[in-house]
């Protein structure tokens, strides 16, 4: 689970909620938010990049990985733009980063995250570098692929694709005792601030309605979710 800082975020309904956006290193440069509060260079040092994961094998669904879970990849040369998925990350040490150059400086980050469970990320043609350390291999996501969406999900499962992994509807998560439950409804897999539709940190019982128009739902540190 990524490091979370509580910051005010204005949801689309106009309410201010407490959310966790520190895992995102920016917003693809669209609103000028700098990297304050995100992991920055210390995040790269804070995760383990050893070969503890299968960096070139099949993903959790048995698909051949498009590229490995450990390495720095040049976009357009080593890896093509598109949406990718990593799954089965059980130790919270999977770290990825989209960057606009290979300088390694703080302001080169476009977005980043620490992953527990599953993550989707869209690498854009304008990105220059994609970094992945301690992750399971990344498989390409077919945007036209159909799935059998479920009606429950692991509260620490990471990121679910709406309509494929999880069905739209109202979900409930109970037994969250330490305010560490974080959920997020997002419109794409870019992981910028402008990707977030709504988010919250929850203590106690959480209830959220996932819309059919949502692209993904993220959940970390929560009790399991069940459709109401």
N, C-alpha and C positions, 0 to 999 in steps of 0.2 A: 504494500500500500504506500502511495507516495506521501511525502511530507505535506501537511496541510496547514495553512495559515488562515485564520478567520478574517475575512475581509468583507466589506459590504458590497453586495452585488445587486443591481436593480433587475428584478425579473421582468419579463415582458408584460406582466399584468400590472406593473408599476409599483409593486411592493419591494421593499428592501429586505433581503434575507441574508443570513449568514452562510457563506459558501466557502469552498476551498478551491482556490485557483492557483495556488503557489506551484503546483506541479506543472503549470503551463508557463513556459519561459517568455511568452509574449502572445501576440495575436496576429501574427503574419504581417506585422507592420501596419495594420489598418487603423489603429486608434492611438498610436503613439505611446502606448503604455510601455514603460521601460521594464527592466528585469528585476526591479526591487521586489523582494518577497518570494522570488522563485529560487530554485536550488542553485543555479549558477554553477560556477566551476567546482564548488564544494560538493555538488551532487555527484559529479563524475568521480571525485575522490571517495565519496561515501558509499558507492556501490562496489560490488566485487565483480571484476571482469575476468576472472579465471575461467577455465574451460569446464565449468561444472555442468553446463547445459549441452544438449545435443545441438551443435551449431550448423549441421548440414543435413540432418535426417528429416524424417516425415514429421508433420505437425500432429497435433492431438487428434485430428480427425482422420489421420492416415494419409494425408496428402503430402506430396513431395514439396519440401520447403523451397521457395523461390530464392531465398538467400539465408545465410546463417544468422544465429542470434548473437554472435560476437564479432564485431568489426565495424570499421568506418567505410561507408560505401558512397562512391561518387554517383550522383544522380545523373542518369542518361548514359553512363558508362558501365558502372558496376550493377546498378539497379535502375529499373525503368520507373517513371512516374506511375502512380496508381494507388489503389487501396490494398493494404496488407493486414494480415491477422497473425498474432502469436497467441498460443493457448497453452495451458498446463503449467503456468508459472506459479509455483507453490510457495516460494520463499520470500517473495516481495523484493527480490534483488534484481529483477529485470528492469533495465533502464534504457530508454530510447530518446533520441533527440533529432529534430529537424533543424538544419542550419543553413544560413544563406552564404556561408563561405567556410573555408577550412582553417581560419585563423585561430580557432579555439578560444576566442575572446567572448566575453559575456554578451556583447550586443550582436554576436553572430547567430545566437539562438533564435529560432522562430517558435518552437514549441518543444516541450519535453515532458516526460512522465516516468514515474516508478510504477511498475505493474505488479499486481497480484491477480492471478487468474488469467483473464483474456484481455487483450487490447487490440483495437483496430486503429490504423493510422493511414491517412492519405498523404502520400508524398507527391508534392506538386512539381510541375515542370520547371518552375522558377527556383526550387530548392537546389542547393549545390551539394549538400552532404547529408547522409542519414547515418546516425550512430546508433549502435545497438550493443549492449553489454549485459551478459548474464541472462539472456532471454532464450526461450525456445525458438526454433527456426520460424521464419516468417513465410507464410503462404499467401499467394495472390488471391484476392477476393473477386469472384465473378459478380459484377453488379446485377446481372440478370438471374443469378442463382435463386432458386426457391428453397424454402425450408419448411419444417413443421414446427411453428412457434410454440413454445411451452407456456404454461400458466403459472409457473413458479421459478424462482431463481435463487442461487446461492448469494447471500448478502455480502460476501467478500469475493464474488466471482469476477469483478472487473467490469467489462464492457460487453453489452448485449446489443445485437442488431435487431431493431424493432421490425416485426413482421417476418423475420427469419429465425432468430434465436428465441425471441419472446413476443407474445401477442400484446397488442395494445390493450389498455384497460386500467382499472384502478387496483393498485396493489397495496398490501399492508405488511409491515415488518414490525415485530414486537420484541421486547426484551433488550432494547438498546440502553445500557446502563451508564455509559461513560462519556456520552456526547461525541463518541468517535465514529458514529454512523454517518457516512456522507453519501448523498446521491446526487445525480446530475442528469438532466434531460438535455440532449444536444442535437443540433441540426446537421452536423457533419462530423467527419473524423479528422478535421484539421487541428483540433485541440487548442485553438485560439480562444481568447476571451469572447470574441463575437460568435463562437460556436455554441456557447451556452444559452439555452432557452430558460432554464430555471435550475436552482440547486439549493441544497440545505445540509446543515449538520444537525443531527437529531439525537435527543435523549428520550428514552421511552419508546412510545409507539409512533411509527412513521406511516403516513398514508400519502400516496402520490398517484396521479392519473397520467399514464403514458399515452400520448396522443398517436393516432395512426400516422400523423405527419412528422412525428419525431423520427430521427434517423437512428439514434442509439440511446441507451440508458446505461449509466455508469453507477456502480455501487461498491463501496468499500467499507469494511468494518461494521456492517449491519447484520442484524438477524435475517434469516431467510425470508424472502418475499413470497407472498401467495396472493393470487388474484382474488379480489373480493367478489 
